[in-house]
Amino acid sequence: MNLILIGPPGAGKGTQAQNLVQNYSYIQISTGDLLRNEIKLNSEVGKKIINKMENGEFVDDDIVNSLILKKISNEKNKNKIVFDGYPRNISQAKKLNQIILNNNQTIGAIIYLDVSRDIIKKRILGRITCEKCNITLNEYLDVEEIQKHKCGREFLKKRKDDISVTILKRYDTFIKETNPLLKFYSDNPSFFKVDASAKIQQIKAKIEEITNV
């Protein structure tokens, strides 16, 4: 069965999708990766995409849907896809349902990784990396781990590039654009809300319970 992971930037969709890929042979389809690939190819579509992404806006549905269709219609991917961040709105959701139906496939679970703006902000602003072992921690969320860090706290440094403004803008855009989608899915018996402010392993266990993998 195919799976859908929905959540704002920083909710951990990519991390949880990778667990399903590595341990349960799923194929991760990230719209972000598909769009970045078009940019890398420097195609006409890629040029349109980059203008949208640089402004923190969503890319036009027609472009995204056409890229998704290519992946779903590939027999190698049949009923083994975890959609990471797609669909983003009701129009995309309806189109996905149509594509899935036309290709004789199913969506087994729609999982919303729910996390507040405050937690996202803390995840961004609190991120620190060890200059010695390269581990990434968070000064707000990983207090115990920081105290016990084997390399010593003097090696834990903040990132030089400040991406907080861009990420928080994308979060606000997500909430505005995606709330109707959550209402659209809320009556679906395959829709589940997961607390994404929890630890990664706790979220992982909940998703595995839901999907029965």
Number of C-alpha atoms within 10 A of each C-alpha: 14 21 24 21 23 24 24 25 19 21 23 20 22 17 14 21 24 17 15 21 16 10 9 12 12 21 22 20 21 19 20 14 12 16 20 16 13 18 17 11 12 13 12 10 13 18 14 16 21 18 12 13 15 10 11 17 15 16 17 11 15 12 14 19 19 10 15 20 15 9 16 21 16 10 10 11 16 18 20 22 23 26 24 24 19 21 23 21 17 18 13 17 17 13 16 19 14 12 17 19 12 10 16 11 17 15 19 16 20 24 21 22 22 16 19 13 16 9 16 20 17 15 20 18 17 16 19 21 16 18 14 11 11 11 11 15 21 19 19 14 17 14 12 10 12 18 11 10 15 9 13 12 12 9 15 23 14 18 13 7 6 11 11 15 11 12 18 20 14 20 22 15 15 18 15 10 15 19 13 14 18 19 11 14 17 14 9 11 10 15 16 16 15 18 15 21 18 13 11 12 10 14 18 19 11 13 22 15 10 17 15 7 9
